[in-house]
Amino acid sequence: MIHEFKTYRAAPGKIAALIKRFEQTTMPIFARLGIEVLHCWTSTAEPDAFFYMVRFASAEAGKDAWAAFGADAEWKAAKAASETEGPLLASQTTVYLQPTAFSPFSS
């Protein structure tokens, strides 16, 4: 099992729109494509950041899922429609995590 911890940094003044798009558009597309979202977070210490974690059966499964997401017509249309006044996302990072054998959630 591979986990990806993602951090999205919103463009100035765009965090609410970024989170709304993720909730209303991205999450349903992820579900359709088999991208399993484990949890989403915000932080008062980083008000322009949005964090989430997904997991895949393997690194290859993750690579394939992200390729399908990037090519998805519904995603492309929704992204374009939500960014008529500029991009919502300023930057993003991904940390790839593998559970240890002793982790309570190792499966």
C-alpha positions as CSV (number, residue, x, y, z in Angstrom):
1,M,0.0,0.0,0.0
2,I,1.3,3.5,-0.9
3,H,0.1,6.6,0.7
4,E,0.5,10.1,-0.7
5,F,0.3,13.1,1.5
6,K,-0.5,16.2,-0.6
7,T,-0.2,19.8,0.3
8,Y,-1.9,22.4,-1.9
9,R,-1.0,26.1,-1.5
10,A,-3.7,28.3,-2.8
11,A,-3.2,31.4,-4.9
12,P,-3.7,34.6,-2.8
13,G,-7.4,34.9,-1.8
14,K,-8.3,31.6,-3.4
15,I,-8.3,29.0,-0.6
16,A,-12.1,28.9,-0.2
17,A,-12.6,28.4,-3.9
18,L,-9.9,25.7,-4.0
19,I,-11.5,23.8,-1.1
20,K,-15.0,24.2,-2.7
21,R,-13.7,22.8,-6.0
22,F,-12.0,19.9,-4.2
23,E,-15.1,19.0,-2.3
24,Q,-17.7,19.5,-5.0
25,T,-15.8,18.4,-8.1
26,T,-12.5,16.7,-7.4
27,M,-13.8,14.3,-4.8
28,P,-16.5,12.8,-7.0
29,I,-14.1,12.5,-9.9
30,F,-11.5,10.8,-7.6
31,A,-14.2,8.4,-6.5
32,R,-15.2,7.5,-10.1
33,L,-11.5,6.9,-11.0
34,G,-10.8,4.8,-7.8
35,I,-8.6,7.4,-6.1
36,E,-9.2,6.7,-2.4
37,V,-9.1,9.8,-0.2
38,L,-8.4,8.9,3.4
39,H,-8.7,12.3,5.0
40,C,-8.5,16.1,4.3
41,W,-7.3,18.8,6.5
42,T,-6.9,22.6,6.9
43,S,-4.6,24.3,9.4
44,T,-5.1,27.5,11.3
45,A,-1.3,27.8,11.2
46,E,-1.3,27.7,7.4
47,P,-4.6,29.3,6.3
48,D,-3.8,29.2,2.6
49,A,-3.0,25.5,2.7
50,F,-5.1,22.4,2.1
51,F,-3.8,18.9,2.9
52,Y,-5.1,15.5,2.0
53,M,-4.0,11.9,1.9
54,V,-4.8,9.2,-0.7
55,R,-3.7,5.6,-0.9
56,F,-3.1,3.2,-3.7
57,A,-2.4,-0.5,-3.9
58,S,0.9,0.2,-5.5
59,A,3.1,3.0,-6.9
60,E,2.1,1.9,-10.4
61,A,-1.6,2.0,-9.5
62,G,-1.1,5.6,-8.2
63,K,0.7,6.6,-11.4
64,D,-2.1,5.2,-13.6
65,A,-4.8,6.9,-11.5
66,W,-3.1,10.3,-11.7
67,A,-2.7,9.9,-15.4
68,A,-6.4,9.1,-15.8
69,F,-7.3,12.1,-13.6
70,G,-5.1,14.5,-15.6
71,A,-6.7,13.3,-18.9
72,D,-10.3,13.2,-17.5
73,A,-12.6,15.5,-19.6
74,E,-14.8,16.3,-16.7
75,W,-11.8,17.4,-14.6
76,K,-10.4,19.5,-17.5
77,A,-13.7,21.3,-18.0
78,A,-14.3,21.9,-14.3
79,K,-10.7,23.2,-13.7
80,A,-11.1,25.6,-16.7
81,A,-14.5,26.8,-15.5
82,S,-13.2,27.4,-11.9
83,E,-10.1,29.3,-13.1
84,T,-11.7,32.0,-15.3
85,E,-10.2,34.6,-12.9
86,G,-6.8,32.9,-12.5
87,P,-5.5,29.7,-11.1
88,L,-6.7,28.5,-7.7
89,L,-3.5,26.6,-6.9
90,A,-0.1,28.4,-6.4
91,S,1.9,25.2,-5.7
92,Q,1.6,21.6,-4.6
93,T,3.8,19.0,-3.0
94,T,3.5,15.3,-2.5
95,V,5.2,13.1,0.1
96,Y,5.0,9.3,-0.6
97,L,4.6,7.3,2.5
98,Q,4.7,3.6,3.2
99,P,3.4,2.2,6.6
100,T,5.9,0.6,8.9
101,A,5.2,-3.0,9.9
102,F,4.3,-1.8,13.4
103,S,1.9,0.9,12.3
104,P,-1.7,0.5,13.6
105,F,-2.9,1.2,10.1
106,S,-0.4,-0.9,8.2
107,S,-2.9,-2.5,5.8
